[in-house]
Amino acid sequence: MTIDKHGNKWRVRQMVDGQTYCITLDHKPSKVEAMALLSDRIKKAPQAPVDMTFKMACDAYFDMKANILSEKTLAEYMGTARRLPAPFCERRLTTITYIDVQKLANDLSARLNPKTVENYINFVMAVLKAQDIDIKKPKLPQRIKSTPYIPTDEDLKAVMSEITGTEHEVPIMLCCFGLRRSEVCALTLADLNGDTLTINKAMVKDKDNNWVIKTTKTTESTRTVVIPSELADMIRAKGYIYKYNPDNIYKALQRAQDRAGVHRFRLHDLRHFFASYLHLKGFPDKQIQEMGGWKTDHVMKAVYQHAMELDKAKAKAASDIGSLFDD
């Protein structure tokens, strides 16, 4: 048995009868704890594929990934497994072929959007691969390219005028500084030092649909964020940041948008605004990436910045070409 550290995780490994069993933990376990966990892991080891249905393979996959996947991701995967067609879930792994998976993709495409179909099939392929079932990935429907709506300065001002003085004012303002809703809801007064917030945890739903506090989405998400002194003072005066159901923030945002008569946008779109606004103000991409806690700059550059720049380019093109027809 070996116990070693990988990044900010601890890994316990042991080979039994030619099969390597592995457990990943957030802390360094004692030998007694490690042996007990491994013993439990070996008892729950997947059955041989010949005796296993796809549904059983899903359960084995969840058990294998329980200490690796985030609570949110695990809950999403379990939801995907529940929504797959029953006949496919009852198929024995050894009878599943490329044609079966392609037919599944085709049937799902009749009622789901291309991105969702891709997510379902990726999950199916991951479960099969975990049981050493090697099947070529099927052809998927073409994804529809979408550009997120970037709230304008006027949108934000109109919404904030409707939110001011409510319990949702502080969390929505914090989202404008690049924070995710999960990060905002996990914050406490202890995380505020002067005008600086320390972001090192997130509130997410676990596999049982309960709100729990976990580590941040990625290592890069752990960061500090400087906020205006007025906002910091407001938080200290309240004595807390937000203490209600996280879902209520989005509902309050929608109601405020409707009252203000502005284009509806998601709470997460405020992160889009944060990245795009700072980019247009001349902030270096690296600084924006670190302030927002993005793991890579791909999404930030390819989506957030591009969307706002494209809107400006379209407006300029319309003006320039339109001027050709002026008298």
Residue pairs with C-beta under 8 A, 6 or more apart in sequence:
1 12
1 13
1 14
1 31
1 34
1 35
1 38
2 11
2 12
2 13
2 14
3 10
3 11
3 12
3 28
3 29
3 31
3 34
4 10
4 11
4 13
5 11
5 28
6 24
7 219
8 26
8 219
9 24
9 25
9 26
10 24
10 25
10 26
10 27
10 28
10 29
11 22
11 23
11 24
11 25
12 22
12 23
12 24
12 25
12 29
12 34
12 37
12 38
13 20
13 21
13 22
13 23
14 20
14 21
14 38
15 21
16 42
19 45
21 38
21 41
21 42
21 45
23 34
23 37
23 38
23 41
23 67
24 67
24 68
25 37
25 67
26 215
29 37
44 60
44 63
45 60
46 52
46 56
46 57
46 60
46 64
46 130
46 131
47 56
47 60
49 57
49 93
49 94
49 131
49 132
49 133
50 92
50 93
50 94
52 60
52 92
52 93
52 131
53 89
53 90
53 91
53 92
53 93
54 84
54 88
54 89
54 90
54 91
54 92
54 93
54 96
54 124
54 127
55 81
55 89
55 90
57 93
57 127
57 128
57 130
57 131
58 81
58 89
58 127
60 130
60 131
61 77
61 126
61 127
61 130
62 74
62 77
62 78
62 81
64 130
65 74
65 77
66 74
69 77
70 204
70 214
70 217
71 204
71 205
71 206
71 207
71 212
71 214
72 204
72 205
74 206
74 207
75 205
75 206
75 207
75 209
77 123
78 207
80 119
80 120
80 123
81 89
81 123
83 120
84 104
84 120
84 124
85 104
85 107
88 100
88 104
91 100
93 128
93 131
93 133
94 133
96 128
96 133
96 135
97 135
98 135
98 136
98 138
101 121
101 124
101 125
101 128
101 135
101 137
101 138
102 138
102 139
104 120
104 121
104 124
104 138
105 117
105 120
105 121
105 138
105 139
105 140
105 141
108 116
108 117
108 120
108 121
109 117
109 140
109 141
112 120
113 144
114 140
114 141
114 142
114 143
114 144
115 143
115 144
117 140
117 141
118 140
118 143
121 137
121 138
121 140
125 135
125 137
128 134
128 135
147 303
147 306
147 307
147 310
148 269
148 272
148 303
148 304
148 307
149 263
149 265
149 269
149 272
149 307
150 265
150 269
150 272
150 273
150 276
150 304
150 307
150 308
150 311
151 159
151 262
151 263
151 265
151 269
151 270
151 272
151 273
154 262
155 262
155 263
155 265
156 176
156 273
158 260
158 261
158 262
159 172
159 253
159 256
159 257
159 260
159 262
160 169
160 172
160 173
161 260
162 255
162 256
162 259
162 260
163 169
163 172
163 252
163 253
163 256
166 252
167 242
167 244
167 252
168 242
168 248
168 249
168 252
168 253
168 256
169 234
170 231
170 234
170 235
170 238
170 241
170 242
171 181
171 184
171 185
171 241
171 242
171 249
172 249
172 252
172 253
172 267
172 270
173 231
174 184
174 187
174 197
174 227
174 231
174 241
175 181
175 184
175 267
175 270
175 271
176 270
176 273
176 274
177 225
177 227
177 274
178 225
178 271
178 274
178 275
178 291
178 292
178 293
179 197
179 199
179 225
179 271
180 202
180 217
180 221
180 268
180 271
180 293
181 246
181 249
181 250
181 267
181 268
182 202
182 203
182 204
182 217
182 246
183 199
183 201
183 202
183 216
183 221
183 293
184 241
184 242
184 249
185 202
185 203
185 211
185 242
185 246
185 249
186 201
186 202
186 203
186 213
187 197
187 199
187 241
187 242
188 240
188 241
189 235
189 236
189 239
189 240
189 241
191 197
191 198
191 199
191 200
192 232
192 235
192 236
192 241
194 232
195 226
195 227
195 228
195 229
195 232
196 224
196 225
196 226
196 227
197 224
197 225
197 226
197 227
198 224
199 216
199 221
199 222
199 223
199 224
199 225
199 293
200 215
200 216
200 222
201 213
201 214
201 215
201 216
202 213
202 214
202 215
202 216
202 217
202 221
203 211
203 212
203 213
203 214
203 246
204 211
204 212
204 214
205 211
205 212
206 212
211 245
211 246
215 222
216 222
216 293
217 293
218 293
218 295
219 295
220 289
220 290
220 293
220 294
220 295
221 293
221 295
222 293
223 290
223 291
223 293
225 291
235 241
242 249
249 267
250 266
250 267
253 267
254 264
257 263
257 264
257 265
258 264
271 292
271 304
272 303
272 304
272 307
274 292
275 288
275 292
275 300
275 304
275 305
276 304
276 305
276 307
276 308
276 309
277 308
278 287
278 288
278 291
279 285
279 288
279 304
279 305
279 308
280 308
280 309
285 297
285 300
285 301
286 297
288 300
289 296
289 297
289 300
292 300
294 300
